[in-house]
Every structure is written in C-alpha cells, then in structure tokens.
Amino acid sequence: MATAQKRQGIPVTLSAEQFDQFVLPHLTAGSRGPRPKLSLYKSFNYILKLLYTGCQWKELPIEKDETGKPEIHYTRIYMLFRRLESAGCIAAIFVGSVFKLHESNFLYSGSRNSDHEMDELRYTSHITVRI
C-alpha cells in the first residue's frame, strides 16, 4: 500500500530565516530615496498575505503602531511590489525557491523530472537566478 505524503499549504508568512534563505538573495536594493521605515521582511510578508488572500490593496490588514496608526500605508507595499516585479525579483524568488526545494528533495511535481530537465530549465530560462 502506498504511503500518504504530507502536503503543506501555501505559506502566508515567512520566518526571518526563510526570508533570508529564499527571498533576500534575489532582492535588489533601492538606490534613491530615504530608507524604508519598515523592514523588507515585514513588507514582503504583507505582499505574501495579499497574494494569498486576493484582497484589494487598500483592504490589506496592516498592523497598527504604538500610536494606533498603521505602521505603513498600503501604497508603499504596492510600490514595493511593483518595483520588485519590474526588476524581475518576484520571478527570481519563485524560480530560486523551486530549485532549492528540488535540490533538497522537498519538491513534488507529480512527474518524474530528472536533474537534467531541471538544469535545462535553469539555463534556458530568461531569468537570471543566483543559486
């Protein structure tokens, strides 16, 4: 009898370690303007929450600071998402995460992809991925 595989849902938030391992290597640093008040880690978790729930940007549940005001305006999260998307960071995060999961045998694709096919995907992709 076949053993049942444990399935894990789509992550809604990442831990700081997961963010450093899977996301941070693929982000580009902004070169102009003031430093953001909120860390990239927290901002990226807001983006994940929005992508998971599918809500509108202005309906994004943003935590309040000690004065009772939202810690960041939703338009800042939107602008960060657009900047990451246009720079190719979102696609690079996805492709890099898939490769890391494949290399550690945590990826189940439902088919029997060989290592050669994964290497071919890596080198024929139009996205430059730093692994």
ABEGO torsion letter per residue (X at the ends): XBBBBBBBBBBABBBAAAAAAAAAAABBBBABEBBBABBAAAAAAAAAAAAAAGBBAAABBBBBBAAGBBABBAAAAAAAAAAAAAAGAAAAAAAAAAAAAAAAGABBAGBBBBAAAAAAAAAABABBBBX
